[in-house]
Amino acid sequence: MPAGATMARFALRWILDQPAVTVIIPGARNTEQASGNAAAAELAPLGDEVHAAVREVYDELIRPHVHTRW
């Protein structure tokens, strides 16, 4: 995870890095959350190693529970 990034900003940056994504519409309950969401765009794109690590976590912990639903 990039230094100083919250988990929410990291997640939004990961979504921004996806080639098929053209827009993100995150929720926010207050001005601070909205500003934090916007700050995700200021993070540098995540490296290949980070994307591989996220994919590994998904494959190991999430895919078995959800992937058969589609």
Biopython code that builds the backbone (N, CA, C, O; Angstrom):
import numpy as np
from Bio.PDB.StructureBuilder import StructureBuilder

atoms = [
    (1, "MET", "N", (0.854, -1.172, 0.000)),
    (1, "MET", "CA", (0.000, 0.000, 0.000)),
    (1, "MET", "C", (0.901, 1.236, 0.000)),
    (1, "MET", "O", (1.907, 1.270, 0.709)),
    (2, "PRO", "N", (0.548, 2.240, -0.784)),
    (2, "PRO", "CA", (1.363, 3.464, -0.814)),
    (2, "PRO", "C", (1.453, 4.105, 0.568)),
    (2, "PRO", "O", (0.481, 4.104, 1.324)),
    (3, "ALA", "N", (2.604, 4.643, 0.889)),
    (3, "ALA", "CA", (2.809, 5.293, 2.186)),
    (3, "ALA", "C", (1.787, 6.402, 2.390)),
    (3, "ALA", "O", (1.570, 7.226, 1.502)),
    (4, "GLY", "N", (1.169, 6.419, 3.546)),
    (4, "GLY", "CA", (0.219, 7.458, 3.889)),
    (4, "GLY", "C", (-1.180, 7.279, 3.328)),
    (4, "GLY", "O", (-2.066, 8.084, 3.613)),
    (5, "ALA", "N", (-1.391, 6.247, 2.543)),
    (5, "ALA", "CA", (-2.717, 6.033, 1.948)),
    (5, "ALA", "C", (-3.604, 5.262, 2.925)),
    (5, "ALA", "O", (-3.155, 4.316, 3.571)),
    (6, "THR", "N", (-4.832, 5.666, 3.022)),
    (6, "THR", "CA", (-5.797, 4.898, 3.806)),
    (6, "THR", "C", (-6.251, 3.705, 2.969)),
    (6, "THR", "O", (-6.007, 3.659, 1.763)),
    (7, "MET", "N", (-6.900, 2.757, 3.601)),
    (7, "MET", "CA", (-7.413, 1.606, 2.861)),
    (7, "MET", "C", (-8.431, 2.059, 1.808)),
    (7, "MET", "O", (-8.472, 1.508, 0.708)),
    (8, "ALA", "N", (-9.239, 3.046, 2.139)),
    (8, "ALA", "CA", (-10.231, 3.553, 1.178)),
    (8, "ALA", "C", (-9.534, 4.156, -0.050)),
    (8, "ALA", "O", (-9.939, 3.890, -1.182)),
    (9, "ARG", "N", (-8.508, 4.949, 0.165)),
    (9, "ARG", "CA", (-7.784, 5.549, -0.971)),
    (9, "ARG", "C", (-7.073, 4.482, -1.784)),
    (9, "ARG", "O", (-7.040, 4.551, -3.012)),
    (10, "PHE", "N", (-6.506, 3.497, -1.103)),
    (10, "PHE", "CA", (-5.854, 2.395, -1.799)),
    (10, "PHE", "C", (-6.866, 1.665, -2.682)),
    (10, "PHE", "O", (-6.578, 1.370, -3.842)),
    (11, "ALA", "N", (-8.038, 1.375, -2.143)),
    (11, "ALA", "CA", (-9.067, 0.675, -2.913)),
    (11, "ALA", "C", (-9.505, 1.491, -4.126)),
    (11, "ALA", "O", (-9.662, 0.948, -5.220)),
    (12, "LEU", "N", (-9.700, 2.777, -3.935)),
    (12, "LEU", "CA", (-10.095, 3.632, -5.054)),
    (12, "LEU", "C", (-8.986, 3.717, -6.100)),
    (12, "LEU", "O", (-9.268, 3.724, -7.298)),
    (13, "ARG", "N", (-7.730, 3.781, -5.662)),
    (13, "ARG", "CA", (-6.615, 3.809, -6.617)),
    (13, "ARG", "C", (-6.566, 2.505, -7.410)),
    (13, "ARG", "O", (-6.311, 2.511, -8.614)),
    (14, "TRP", "N", (-6.816, 1.378, -6.717)),
    (14, "TRP", "CA", (-6.828, 0.079, -7.399)),
    (14, "TRP", "C", (-7.915, 0.072, -8.479)),
    (14, "TRP", "O", (-7.688, -0.410, -9.589)),
    (15, "ILE", "N", (-9.083, 0.603, -8.154)),
    (15, "ILE", "CA", (-10.175, 0.662, -9.134)),
    (15, "ILE", "C", (-9.778, 1.562, -10.301)),
    (15, "ILE", "O", (-10.009, 1.215, -11.459)),
    (16, "LEU", "N", (-9.183, 2.712, -10.005)),
    (16, "LEU", "CA", (-8.749, 3.625, -11.073)),
    (16, "LEU", "C", (-7.749, 2.965, -12.016)),
    (16, "LEU", "O", (-7.689, 3.307, -13.198)),
    (17, "ASP", "N", (-6.973, 2.033, -11.507)),
    (17, "ASP", "CA", (-5.964, 1.357, -12.329)),
    (17, "ASP", "C", (-6.549, 0.327, -13.291)),
    (17, "ASP", "O", (-5.839, -0.160, -14.171)),
    (18, "GLN", "N", (-7.821, -0.013, -13.141)),
    (18, "GLN", "CA", (-8.424, -1.031, -13.994)),
    (18, "GLN", "C", (-8.753, -0.426, -15.358)),
    (18, "GLN", "O", (-9.442, 0.592, -15.425)),
    (19, "PRO", "N", (-8.276, -1.032, -16.443)),
    (19, "PRO", "CA", (-8.468, -0.455, -17.777)),
    (19, "PRO", "C", (-9.931, -0.313, -18.196)),
    (19, "PRO", "O", (-10.259, 0.579, -18.978)),
    (20, "ALA", "N", (-10.799, -1.161, -17.697)),
    (20, "ALA", "CA", (-12.204, -1.106, -18.103)),
    (20, "ALA", "C", (-13.001, -0.046, -17.343)),
    (20, "ALA", "O", (-14.152, 0.224, -17.687)),
    (21, "VAL", "N", (-12.412, 0.549, -16.329)),
    (21, "VAL", "CA", (-13.123, 1.525, -15.497)),
    (21, "VAL", "C", (-12.987, 2.914, -16.107)),
    (21, "VAL", "O", (-11.883, 3.368, -16.407)),
    (22, "THR", "N", (-14.113, 3.577, -16.283)),
    (22, "THR", "CA", (-14.082, 4.941, -16.809)),
    (22, "THR", "C", (-14.486, 5.975, -15.760)),
    (22, "THR", "O", (-14.189, 7.160, -15.914)),
    (23, "VAL", "N", (-15.163, 5.537, -14.692)),
    (23, "VAL", "CA", (-15.576, 6.461, -13.645)),
    (23, "VAL", "C", (-15.781, 5.683, -12.348)),
    (23, "VAL", "O", (-16.154, 4.510, -12.362)),
    (24, "ILE", "N", (-15.530, 6.353, -11.235)),
    (24, "ILE", "CA", (-15.801, 5.788, -9.913)),
    (24, "ILE", "C", (-16.745, 6.755, -9.216)),
    (24, "ILE", "O", (-16.529, 7.967, -9.233)),
    (25, "ILE", "N", (-17.780, 6.220, -8.608)),
    (25, "ILE", "CA", (-18.721, 7.046, -7.853)),
    (25, "ILE", "C", (-18.762, 6.517, -6.414)),
    (25, "ILE", "O", (-19.660, 5.753, -6.060)),
    (26, "PRO", "N", (-17.791, 6.924, -5.583)),
    (26, "PRO", "CA", (-17.769, 6.439, -4.203)),
    (26, "PRO", "C", (-18.735, 7.229, -3.329)),
    (26, "PRO", "O", (-19.058, 8.380, -3.622)),
    (27, "GLY", "N", (-19.179, 6.615, -2.283)),
    (27, "GLY", "CA", (-20.040, 7.307, -1.328)),
    (27, "GLY", "C", (-19.209, 8.123, -0.349)),
    (27, "GLY", "O", (-18.021, 7.865, -0.155)),
    (28, "ALA", "N", (-19.843, 9.097, 0.254)),
    (28, "ALA", "CA", (-19.201, 9.910, 1.291)),
    (28, "ALA", "C", (-20.290, 10.483, 2.180)),
    (28, "ALA", "O", (-21.338, 10.921, 1.706)),
    (29, "ARG", "N", (-20.023, 10.470, 3.467)),
    (29, "ARG", "CA", (-20.997, 11.007, 4.423)),
    (29, "ARG", "C", (-20.688, 12.435, 4.848)),
    (29, "ARG", "O", (-21.525, 13.118, 5.440)),
    (30, "ASN", "N", (-19.478, 12.873, 4.536)),
    (30, "ASN", "CA", (-19.108, 14.227, 4.943)),
    (30, "ASN", "C", (-18.013, 14.761, 4.013)),
    (30, "ASN", "O", (-17.507, 14.047, 3.148)),
    (31, "THR", "N", (-17.666, 16.018, 4.212)),
    (31, "THR", "CA", (-16.673, 16.681, 3.369)),
    (31, "THR", "C", (-15.312, 16.003, 3.471)),
    (31, "THR", "O", (-14.605, 15.880, 2.470)),
    (32, "GLU", "N", (-14.941, 15.565, 4.663)),
    (32, "GLU", "CA", (-13.643, 14.908, 4.848)),
    (32, "GLU", "C", (-13.559, 13.625, 4.025)),
    (32, "GLU", "O", (-12.538, 13.365, 3.388)),
    (33, "GLN", "N", (-14.613, 12.827, 4.031)),
    (33, "GLN", "CA", (-14.613, 11.601, 3.231)),
    (33, "GLN", "C", (-14.574, 11.909, 1.742)),
    (33, "GLN", "O", (-13.873, 11.229, 0.992)),
    (34, "ALA", "N", (-15.305, 12.911, 1.305)),
    (34, "ALA", "CA", (-15.300, 13.288, -0.112)),
    (34, "ALA", "C", (-13.907, 13.758, -0.533)),
    (34, "ALA", "O", (-13.437, 13.407, -1.616)),
    (35, "SER", "N", (-13.253, 14.539, 0.302)),
    (35, "SER", "CA", (-11.892, 14.999, 0.004)),
    (35, "SER", "C", (-10.923, 13.826, -0.037)),
    (35, "SER", "O", (-10.043, 13.773, -0.897)),
    (36, "GLY", "N", (-11.079, 12.890, 0.885)),
    (36, "GLY", "CA", (-10.238, 11.704, 0.900)),
    (36, "GLY", "C", (-10.424, 10.863, -0.348)),
    (36, "GLY", "O", (-9.456, 10.342, -0.902)),
    (37, "ASN", "N", (-11.665, 10.730, -0.791)),
    (37, "ASN", "CA", (-11.939, 9.979, -2.020)),
    (37, "ASN", "C", (-11.264, 10.642, -3.215)),
    (37, "ASN", "O", (-10.660, 9.967, -4.048)),
    (38, "ALA", "N", (-11.368, 11.942, -3.296)),
    (38, "ALA", "CA", (-10.759, 12.662, -4.414)),
    (38, "ALA", "C", (-9.237, 12.543, -4.378)),
    (38, "ALA", "O", (-8.592, 12.514, -5.426)),
    (39, "ALA", "N", (-8.667, 12.475, -3.189)),
    (39, "ALA", "CA", (-7.207, 12.375, -3.050)),
    (39, "ALA", "C", (-6.670, 11.065, -3.606)),
    (39, "ALA", "O", (-5.480, 10.970, -3.904)),
    (40, "ALA", "N", (-7.507, 10.066, -3.750)),
    (40, "ALA", "CA", (-7.055, 8.787, -4.314)),
    (40, "ALA", "C", (-6.522, 8.980, -5.730)),
    (40, "ALA", "O", (-5.620, 8.255, -6.150)),
    (41, "ALA", "N", (-7.051, 9.925, -6.458)),
    (41, "ALA", "CA", (-6.599, 10.177, -7.830)),
    (41, "ALA", "C", (-5.194, 10.764, -7.851)),
    (41, "ALA", "O", (-4.518, 10.709, -8.878)),
    (42, "GLU", "N", (-4.747, 11.322, -6.738)),
    (42, "GLU", "CA", (-3.404, 11.901, -6.664)),
    (42, "GLU", "C", (-2.337, 10.839, -6.405)),
    (42, "GLU", "O", (-1.150, 11.100, -6.600)),
    (43, "LEU", "N", (-2.746, 9.644, -5.967)),
    (43, "LEU", "CA", (-1.783, 8.565, -5.747)),
    (43, "LEU", "C", (-1.263, 8.073, -7.089)),
    (43, "LEU", "O", (-1.999, 8.033, -8.076)),
    (44, "ALA", "N", (-0.010, 7.707, -7.115)),
    (44, "ALA", "CA", (0.568, 7.135, -8.338)),
    (44, "ALA", "C", (-0.094, 5.784, -8.614)),
    (44, "ALA", "O", (-0.501, 5.093, -7.680)),
    (45, "PRO", "N", (-0.206, 5.404, -9.882)),
    (45, "PRO", "CA", (-0.739, 4.079, -10.189)),
    (45, "PRO", "C", (0.034, 3.004, -9.417)),
    (45, "PRO", "O", (1.243, 3.115, -9.214)),
    (46, "LEU", "N", (-0.678, 1.979, -8.999)),
    (46, "LEU", "CA", (-0.065, 0.898, -8.233)),
    (46, "LEU", "C", (0.795, 0.044, -9.149)),
    (46, "LEU", "O", (0.482, -0.117, -10.328)),
    (47, "GLY", "N", (1.862, -0.497, -8.616)),
    (47, "GLY", "CA", (2.773, -1.318, -9.399)),
    (47, "GLY", "C", (2.218, -2.718, -9.662)),
    (47, "GLY", "O", (1.231, -3.146, -9.063)),
    (48, "ASP", "N", (2.885, -3.406, -10.572)),
    (48, "ASP", "CA", (2.476, -4.766, -10.925)),
    (48, "ASP", "C", (2.495, -5.700, -9.723)),
    (48, "ASP", "O", (1.632, -6.569, -9.607)),
    (49, "GLU", "N", (3.471, -5.536, -8.822)),
    (49, "GLU", "CA", (3.553, -6.395, -7.648)),
    (49, "GLU", "C", (2.359, -6.209, -6.740)),
    (49, "GLU", "O", (1.851, -7.177, -6.173)),
    (50, "VAL", "N", (1.904, -4.975, -6.595)),
    (50, "VAL", "CA", (0.744, -4.696, -5.747)),
    (50, "VAL", "C", (-0.500, -5.314, -6.369)),
    (50, "VAL", "O", (-1.304, -5.934, -5.673)),
    (51, "HIS", "N", (-0.660, -5.147, -7.670)),
    (51, "HIS", "CA", (-1.824, -5.741, -8.334)),
    (51, "HIS", "C", (-1.798, -7.267, -8.222)),
    (51, "HIS", "O", (-2.841, -7.896, -8.044)),
    (52, "ALA", "N", (-0.611, -7.859, -8.325)),
    (52, "ALA", "CA", (-0.496, -9.312, -8.188)),
    (52, "ALA", "C", (-0.861, -9.745, -6.765)),
    (52, "ALA", "O", (-1.515, -10.773, -6.586)),
    (53, "ALA", "N", (-0.451, -8.984, -5.762)),
    (53, "ALA", "CA", (-0.766, -9.315, -4.371)),
    (53, "ALA", "C", (-2.264, -9.221, -4.114)),
    (53, "ALA", "O", (-2.830, -10.074, -3.431)),
    (54, "VAL", "N", (-2.909, -8.193, -4.654)),
    (54, "VAL", "CA", (-4.358, -8.055, -4.494)),
    (54, "VAL", "C", (-5.063, -9.224, -5.183)),
    (54, "VAL", "O", (-6.006, -9.793, -4.632)),
    (55, "ARG", "N", (-4.614, -9.577, -6.372)),
    (55, "ARG", "CA", (-5.204, -10.702, -7.107)),
    (55, "ARG", "C", (-5.044, -12.007, -6.317)),
    (55, "ARG", "O", (-5.955, -12.834, -6.289)),
    (56, "GLU", "N", (-3.898, -12.184, -5.684)),
    (56, "GLU", "CA", (-3.648, -13.384, -4.877)),
    (56, "GLU", "C", (-4.596, -13.462, -3.679)),
    (56, "GLU", "O", (-5.134, -14.528, -3.379)),
    (57, "VAL", "N", (-4.796, -12.342, -3.002)),
    (57, "VAL", "CA", (-5.732, -12.303, -1.879)),
    (57, "VAL", "C", (-7.140, -12.638, -2.366)),
    (57, "VAL", "O", (-7.848, -13.426, -1.738)),
    (58, "TYR", "N", (-7.540, -12.042, -3.477)),
    (58, "TYR", "CA", (-8.862, -12.330, -4.042)),
    (58, "TYR", "C", (-9.000, -13.819, -4.363)),
    (58, "TYR", "O", (-9.975, -14.459, -3.969)),
    (59, "ASP", "N", (-8.021, -14.360, -5.075)),
    (59, "ASP", "CA", (-8.089, -15.761, -5.487)),
    (59, "ASP", "C", (-8.156, -16.709, -4.300)),
    (59, "ASP", "O", (-8.862, -17.716, -4.349)),
    (60, "GLU", "N", (-7.431, -16.396, -3.240)),
    (60, "GLU", "CA", (-7.371, -17.285, -2.087)),
    (60, "GLU", "C", (-8.560, -17.133, -1.145)),
    (60, "GLU", "O", (-9.107, -18.128, -0.671)),
    (61, "LEU", "N", (-8.964, -15.895, -0.872)),
    (61, "LEU", "CA", (-9.938, -15.659, 0.180)),
    (61, "LEU", "C", (-11.348, -15.318, -0.292)),
    (61, "LEU", "O", (-12.310, -15.547, 0.440)),
    (62, "ILE", "N", (-11.486, -14.781, -1.483)),
    (62, "ILE", "CA", (-12.792, -14.281, -1.913)),
    (62, "ILE", "C", (-13.384, -15.119, -3.034)),
    (62, "ILE", "O", (-14.554, -15.495, -2.970)),
    (63, "ARG", "N", (-12.606, -15.412, -4.044)),
    (63, "ARG", "CA", (-13.100, -16.147, -5.215)),
    (63, "ARG", "C", (-13.890, -17.409, -4.850)),
    (63, "ARG", "O", (-14.961, -17.627, -5.416)),
    (64, "PRO", "N", (-13.403, -18.249, -3.929)),
    (64, "PRO", "CA", (-14.144, -19.483, -3.634)),
    (64, "PRO", "C", (-15.571, -19.237, -3.128)),
    (64, "PRO", "O", (-16.434, -20.103, -3.266)),
    (65, "HIS", "N", (-15.816, -18.072, -2.551)),
    (65, "HIS", "CA", (-17.119, -17.776, -1.973)),
    (65, "HIS", "C", (-18.072, -17.062, -2.922)),
    (65, "HIS", "O", (-19.287, -17.112, -2.730)),
    (66, "VAL", "N", (-17.540, -16.403, -3.935)),
    (66, "VAL", "CA", (-18.400, -15.579, -4.776)),
    (66, "VAL", "C", (-18.355, -15.910, -6.264)),
    (66, "VAL", "O", (-19.317, -15.649, -6.988)),
    (67, "HIS", "N", (-17.252, -16.477, -6.720)),
    (67, "HIS", "CA", (-17.076, -16.612, -8.172)),
    (67, "HIS", "C", (-18.073, -17.535, -8.833)),
    (67, "HIS", "O", (-18.362, -17.375, -10.019)),
    (68, "THR", "N", (-18.604, -18.490, -8.107)),
    (68, "THR", "CA", (-19.579, -19.418, -8.699)),
    (68, "THR", "C", (-20.945, -18.772, -8.897)),
    (68, "THR", "O", (-21.832, -19.372, -9.505)),
    (69, "ARG", "N", (-21.119, -17.575, -8.397)),
    (69, "ARG", "CA", (-22.428, -16.888, -8.504)),
    (69, "ARG", "C", (-22.632, -16.205, -9.847)),
    (69, "ARG", "O", (-23.726, -15.714, -10.124)),
    (70, "TRP", "N", (-21.603, -16.162, -10.688)),
    (70, "TRP", "CA", (-21.771, -15.586, -12.018)),
    (70, "TRP", "C", (-21.061, -16.382, -13.050)),
    (70, "TRP", "O", (-21.099, -16.037, -14.231)),
]
sb = StructureBuilder()
sb.init_structure("model")
sb.init_model(0)
sb.init_chain("A")
sb.init_seg("    ")
for serial, (resi, resn, name, xyz) in enumerate(atoms, 1):
    if name == "N":
        sb.init_residue(resn, " ", resi, " ")
    sb.init_atom(name, np.array(xyz, "f"), 0.0, 1.0, " ", f" {name:<3s}", serial, name[0])
structure = sb.get_structure()
